[in-house]
């Protein structure tokens, strides 16, 4: 895939800021901040509200112009990667990267799913008890 593909992958795959450890005490995990998270926000915009999150799962497929692909998934300590060539490729590079990120504060948490760096789903645990 080369350096350019790796740089593009890193830009979309890595969240804004450092990744925190599980069970972190994040005072930004509040009802008010949960409400601020809107569809189509980028991971950078969400991180500006909540701080750095923990990427708990990631799946992706990146295809270069020649049709070479890298497909991967990671969850917990497990990582799986496949490479190959797309048959009948149209010559256009593409990528589809999904990340599941969590922000925690004691017994509460905010979860977000990003597709190509845009939020597509959010949920909370313990904020409205």
N, C-alpha and C positions, 0 to 999 in steps of 0.2 A: 504494500500500500504506500509506503514511502513516508517521508517526513510530513508533507502537507496533510495527508490523511490523519496522521497521528496528532498533529496540532489541532485540526478540526475536531477530532474525537475528544481530545482533552478539553477544549473550550466548552463543548456541550455536555460532557460527561461529569465534569467536576463542579461541585457546588461552590458558591461564593464563600470565601473564608475557609477556615479549618474545619475539619470534621470533628465533632465532639464525641466523647465516649458515651456508651449506653448508661442510663441512669443519671445523667448530668442534671444539675440544678440550673435551669434556665428561667429566670424571672420574666422573660418575654412571653412565656407560654400562658396567655390570658385570654379570656372571652373577647375583650376589646380587640386584641391583635388577631384573633381567629377570624373575626368579622371583617377585618381589613383585607384578608386574602381573597382575591377575586380570580375568576377564570381568566386564563390567558396571561397571567402575570409570569414573569420569568423567575428562575431560581434566584437570580441576583436581587430582584425586587422583594421576594419573600424573605430572603436572608437579611435584607435591610430592615425588615420588620422584626423578625424572630431571632436573628443572629445565625450562627453556623448550625446546621443540622447534621444528623447522622444518616448517611446513605445506608439503608438496610438491605436493599436489593437493586440490581441494575441489569437490564437486558438491552442488547443493541445489535444492530446490523448496519455495517458501513460498506458501501460499494463504490469503487473508484470508476473512472471513465472507461477503463479497459474491461470492466465487469468482474474484477477480482473482489471478493468479499471477505469480511471478517464478521462472524456472528459470535456473540458471547453472552454469558449470563453469570452473575455472581450474587450469592446470597449467603450471609454468614461467612463461614470460612471456605465455602465451596465455590469453585470457579470452573467454568466450562467454556471452551473456545473451539470454533470450527473455522476453517478457511477453505476457499475454493473459488470457482469461477461460475458466474451466472450465465446459463445458456440463453442465447437470443437477446443479449443485453442491448439496450437502446443507446448506449454511449454516454448516458448522463449519470454523473456521480450522485449518490443519495445516501442518506443515513436516517435511521429510526432508532432513537435511544430513549428508553424508559427508565426512570429512576423513582424509587420509593424512598422518601426521606422522612425522618421523625425528629421532633423537638420535644424534650421532656423536662418536666419540673415536678419532682416527687411523684405524686399519684396522678398527674395530669400529663396529657401529651397531645400534640398536633401532628397529624400525618398528612403528607402531600404526595401526589403522584405527578411527575413531570413527563411529558412527551416532547422530545426535541426542545427541551429547556422551557416549555410552557406548561403551567399547571393545568391539569385536566380533572383532578379530583382532590378533595380534601375531606378529612374527618377529624373528629376530636375524641378524646377519651378522658372523662372526668371533669371537664370544664363546666358542665351544666348540671352537676349533682347538687 
